Amino acid sequence: MILTPFEFARPSTLKQATTLLAGTGGSRPLAGGQSLLVDLTTGEAEAPLLVDLALLDELRGIQRRRDGGLSIGAMTTLAELATHPEVRTAAPALAEAAGANGDPQVRNRGTVGGNLAADRSGPGLRATDLPVAAIALDAVLTLADAKRSWTLPAAELAEGLPAGAVITSLDLPGPGSGGSSRSAFEKSADRASLYPLCAVAVRLNTAEDGSEERYRIAVTGATGKPLRLTGVEARLAGTRPGTAAVLEAFAAVPPGVFVPGRGGSAEYLRHLAGVLTSRALARAGA
């Protein structure tokens, strides 16, 4: 296979990039290219114009905000995200998801924004690692097009990146007052592609006096799109569950939530998601 034909532009500012994207219907932003260039080669994607974001240094870097949260530029590489000390401390699930993505060469080229935008969950499709961690961590994305800049909860990106838009940053909330928050990520990867057969991310919030445990649990790969499991969260709230309790909570999830594919039945994937969630909760709790 060879790349489908396209024009190429490499702007030096975000304004130039969004103007170019707005000026040509069907054009696509190019970040690390680890997914998009493959799709152009196989014919799964077409684009009359690729707008390369490589020169946009304004979209790089990881900054601590005044509220204690983190702002992560969309062109930050997965390798940088996986090893950054503040991310590893404040949002372990996000660092672990970045570190689980592909191999070192992919992580050195792949970007935060590209990984978030490349997700195509569903049977036989490609799920990526960062969206599920972003959902569990209650992250917010900042997007921009030629007319405006706006924010979007990470969960809503599962509906697709709006045409002509560029992800500019991924923002994690501050710790808030009192209590503690811990997170973890677990993945069972497809051996051929290293994309997640099933991946989960969890966040565990403990009240300041240690009296209450609250969970945020999200899954991808085994579901039609990255999905927060609020029913499982509610069943586990206020407890410190072992594996049996977690699997019991997952058994109550409607089987239609899990989509069979890549050789696994819906029942198998539901069980696998429960096992991975139990592991992630144990690590977060520890």
C-alpha positions as CSV (number, residue, x, y, z in Angstrom):
1,M,0.0,0.0,0.0
2,I,1.1,3.6,-0.6
3,L,-0.1,6.9,1.0
4,T,-3.2,8.4,-0.6
5,P,-2.3,11.8,-2.3
6,F,-2.5,14.9,-0.1
7,E,-1.1,18.4,0.1
8,F,1.1,19.3,3.1
9,A,1.6,22.5,5.2
10,R,3.7,23.2,8.2
11,P,2.5,26.4,9.9
12,S,4.4,28.2,12.6
13,T,1.4,29.4,14.7
14,L,-1.8,27.9,16.0
15,K,-3.8,30.6,14.2
16,Q,-2.2,29.7,10.9
17,A,-2.9,26.0,11.5
18,T,-6.6,26.4,12.3
19,T,-7.0,28.8,9.3
20,L,-5.5,26.2,7.0
21,L,-7.8,23.5,8.4
22,A,-10.8,25.7,8.0
23,G,-9.9,26.5,4.4
24,T,-9.9,23.0,3.0
25,G,-12.7,20.6,3.7
26,G,-11.6,17.2,5.0
27,S,-8.1,18.4,6.0
28,R,-6.5,16.8,9.0
29,P,-4.0,18.0,11.7
30,L,-0.9,15.9,11.9
31,A,0.8,15.5,15.3
32,G,3.1,12.5,15.8
33,G,1.5,10.6,12.8
34,Q,1.7,7.2,14.4
35,S,-1.9,6.5,13.6
36,L,-2.9,8.9,10.9
37,L,-0.1,8.0,8.5
38,V,-0.9,4.3,8.9
39,D,-4.6,5.0,8.1
40,L,-3.6,7.0,5.0
41,T,-1.4,4.1,3.9
42,T,-4.1,1.5,4.3
43,G,-6.8,3.7,2.8
44,E,-8.8,3.9,6.0
45,A,-8.4,7.7,6.0
46,E,-8.2,10.3,3.3
47,A,-7.2,14.0,3.6
48,P,-6.7,16.5,0.8
49,L,-4.4,18.5,3.2
50,L,-2.3,17.5,6.2
51,V,-1.5,20.4,8.5
52,D,1.7,19.5,10.5
53,L,1.7,20.9,14.0
54,A,5.4,20.1,14.6
55,L,6.5,23.8,14.8
56,L,3.9,24.8,17.4
57,D,6.0,25.0,20.5
58,E,3.0,26.7,22.2
59,L,1.4,23.3,22.3
60,R,4.2,21.6,24.2
61,G,5.1,21.2,27.8
62,I,3.6,20.3,31.2
63,Q,2.8,23.2,33.6
64,R,1.5,23.2,37.2
65,R,-1.5,25.6,37.4
66,R,-2.3,27.9,40.4
67,D,-5.1,25.6,41.5
68,G,-2.6,22.7,41.8
69,G,-3.8,21.0,38.6
70,L,-1.7,20.2,35.5
71,S,-2.0,21.6,32.0
72,I,-0.4,19.3,29.4
73,G,0.3,20.6,25.9
74,A,-1.2,18.5,23.1
75,M,2.1,18.2,21.3
76,T,3.9,16.8,24.4
77,T,5.2,13.4,23.5
78,L,3.9,10.2,25.2
79,A,7.5,9.5,26.4
80,E,7.6,12.9,28.1
81,L,4.2,12.3,29.7
82,A,5.2,8.8,30.9
83,T,8.3,10.0,32.7
84,H,7.4,13.5,33.9
85,P,7.8,13.5,37.8
86,E,4.8,15.7,38.4
87,V,2.5,13.6,36.2
88,R,3.7,10.4,37.9
89,T,3.0,11.9,41.3
90,A,-0.3,13.7,40.6
91,A,-1.8,11.5,38.0
92,P,-0.2,8.0,37.9
93,A,-2.9,6.6,35.7
94,L,-2.1,9.0,32.9
95,A,1.6,8.4,33.1
96,E,1.0,4.6,33.1
97,A,-1.3,4.9,30.1
98,A,1.3,6.8,28.2
99,G,4.0,4.3,29.1
100,A,1.8,1.4,28.0
101,N,1.3,2.9,24.5
102,G,3.2,1.0,21.8
103,D,7.0,0.8,22.0
104,P,9.7,3.4,22.8
105,Q,9.8,4.5,19.2
106,V,6.1,5.1,19.1
107,R,6.1,6.9,22.4
108,N,9.0,9.2,21.3
109,R,6.9,10.3,18.3
110,G,3.3,10.0,19.5
111,T,1.7,12.9,21.2
112,V,-0.9,13.5,23.8
113,G,-3.3,15.2,21.4
114,G,-2.7,12.7,18.7
115,N,-3.4,9.7,21.0
116,L,-6.6,11.3,22.3
117,A,-7.9,12.1,18.8
118,A,-6.9,8.7,17.2
119,D,-9.2,6.6,19.3
120,R,-11.6,4.5,17.2
121,S,-13.1,2.0,19.7
122,G,-15.4,-0.8,18.8
123,P,-15.2,-4.4,17.5
124,G,-12.0,-4.9,15.5
125,L,-11.2,-1.2,15.7
126,R,-8.3,0.7,17.4
127,A,-8.7,1.9,20.9
128,T,-6.0,4.1,22.3
129,D,-4.7,4.4,25.9
130,L,-5.0,8.0,27.0
131,P,-8.7,8.6,26.7
132,V,-9.7,6.1,29.4
133,A,-7.2,7.6,31.9
134,A,-8.4,11.1,31.0
135,I,-12.0,10.1,31.7
136,A,-11.1,8.5,35.1
137,L,-9.2,11.6,36.1
138,D,-12.0,14.0,35.2
139,A,-9.8,15.7,32.7
140,V,-10.9,18.6,30.4
141,L,-9.6,19.2,26.9
142,T,-9.1,22.6,25.3
143,L,-9.8,22.8,21.6
144,A,-9.4,25.5,19.0
145,D,-10.5,26.1,15.5
146,A,-10.4,29.2,13.2
147,K,-13.2,31.0,15.1
148,R,-12.8,30.1,18.8
149,S,-11.3,28.2,21.7
150,W,-13.4,26.0,24.0
151,T,-13.2,23.3,26.6
152,L,-14.7,19.8,26.4
153,P,-14.9,17.0,29.1
154,A,-12.6,14.2,28.1
155,A,-15.5,11.7,27.9
156,E,-17.2,13.8,25.2
157,L,-14.2,13.4,22.8
158,A,-15.4,9.8,22.3
159,E,-18.0,11.2,19.9
160,G,-15.1,12.3,17.6
161,L,-12.9,15.4,17.1
162,P,-14.9,18.2,15.5
163,A,-13.9,19.0,11.9
164,G,-11.3,21.7,11.6
165,A,-10.5,21.5,15.4
166,V,-7.1,21.0,17.1
167,I,-6.6,19.8,20.6
168,T,-4.4,22.3,22.3
169,S,-4.2,21.0,25.9
170,L,-5.3,18.3,28.4
171,D,-6.0,19.8,31.8
172,L,-6.2,17.8,35.0
173,P,-8.1,19.3,38.0
174,G,-6.3,20.3,41.2
175,P,-6.5,18.2,44.3
176,G,-9.3,20.2,46.0
177,S,-9.6,20.6,49.7
178,G,-9.1,17.7,52.1
179,G,-8.8,14.0,51.5
180,S,-6.6,12.3,49.0
181,S,-6.8,11.1,45.4
182,R,-4.9,8.2,43.9
183,S,-5.1,6.5,40.4
184,A,-3.9,3.6,38.4
185,F,-4.1,2.1,34.9
186,E,-4.1,-1.5,33.8
187,K,-4.2,-3.0,30.3
188,S,-4.4,-6.2,28.4
189,A,-2.9,-5.6,25.0
190,D,-3.5,-7.2,21.6
191,R,-0.2,-8.9,21.0
192,A,0.0,-8.0,17.3
193,S,-0.8,-4.3,17.5
194,L,-0.2,-3.4,21.2
195,Y,-3.5,-1.6,21.2
196,P,-5.7,-2.4,24.2
197,L,-7.9,-5.5,24.1
198,C,-9.2,-4.1,27.3
199,A,-7.8,-1.2,29.4
200,V,-9.1,0.4,32.6
201,A,-8.2,3.4,34.6
202,V,-9.4,4.1,38.1
203,R,-9.3,7.0,40.5
204,L,-9.8,6.5,44.2
205,N,-10.8,9.4,46.4
206,T,-10.7,9.1,50.2
207,A,-12.4,11.5,52.6
208,E,-10.1,13.6,54.8
209,D,-11.0,11.5,57.9
210,G,-10.6,8.3,55.9
211,S,-14.2,7.4,56.4
212,E,-15.3,7.2,52.8
213,E,-14.0,5.7,49.5
214,R,-15.3,7.0,46.2
215,Y,-14.3,5.6,42.8
216,R,-14.2,6.8,39.3
217,I,-13.7,3.8,36.9
218,A,-13.4,3.9,33.1
219,V,-12.9,1.2,30.5
220,T,-11.9,1.0,26.8
221,G,-11.1,-1.5,24.1
222,A,-13.7,-4.0,25.4
223,T,-16.5,-1.4,24.9
224,G,-17.8,0.5,21.9
225,K,-16.1,3.7,23.1
226,P,-14.2,4.8,26.2
227,L,-16.8,4.6,28.9
228,R,-17.2,5.5,32.6
229,L,-18.8,2.7,34.6
230,T,-21.0,4.7,37.0
231,G,-23.0,1.6,38.0
232,V,-19.8,-0.2,39.1
233,E,-18.7,2.9,40.9
234,A,-22.0,3.1,42.9
235,R,-21.8,-0.5,43.9
236,L,-18.3,-0.2,45.3
237,A,-18.7,3.3,46.9
238,G,-17.8,3.4,50.6
239,T,-16.0,0.1,50.6
240,R,-12.6,-1.3,50.0
241,P,-13.5,-4.1,47.8
242,G,-11.5,-7.3,47.1
243,T,-11.4,-9.1,43.7
244,A,-14.6,-11.0,44.4
245,A,-16.6,-7.8,45.2
246,V,-15.3,-6.1,42.1
247,L,-16.2,-9.1,39.8
248,E,-19.6,-9.2,41.4
249,A,-20.1,-5.5,40.6
250,F,-19.1,-6.1,37.0
251,A,-21.4,-9.1,36.7
252,A,-24.3,-6.7,37.2
253,V,-23.2,-4.6,34.2
254,P,-25.5,-5.3,31.1
255,P,-23.5,-7.6,28.8
256,G,-24.3,-5.4,25.8
257,V,-21.9,-2.8,27.2
258,F,-19.0,-5.0,26.2
259,V,-18.5,-5.6,22.5
260,P,-17.1,-8.9,21.4
261,G,-14.1,-8.8,19.1
262,R,-10.5,-9.8,18.6
263,G,-11.4,-13.4,19.7
264,G,-13.1,-12.5,23.0
265,S,-16.8,-12.8,23.8
266,A,-18.7,-10.1,25.7
267,E,-18.7,-12.2,28.8
268,Y,-15.0,-12.8,28.7
269,L,-14.3,-9.1,28.2
270,R,-16.6,-8.1,31.0
271,H,-14.7,-10.6,33.3
272,L,-11.3,-9.3,32.0
273,A,-12.4,-5.7,32.7
274,G,-13.3,-6.7,36.3
275,V,-10.0,-8.4,36.9
276,L,-8.0,-5.4,35.5
277,T,-10.2,-3.0,37.6
278,S,-9.5,-5.1,40.7
279,R,-5.7,-4.9,40.1
280,A,-5.9,-1.1,39.4
281,L,-7.9,-0.4,42.6
282,A,-5.5,-2.5,44.7
283,R,-2.5,-0.6,43.4
284,A,-4.3,2.8,43.8
285,G,-5.3,1.8,47.3
286,A,-1.8,0.8,48.2
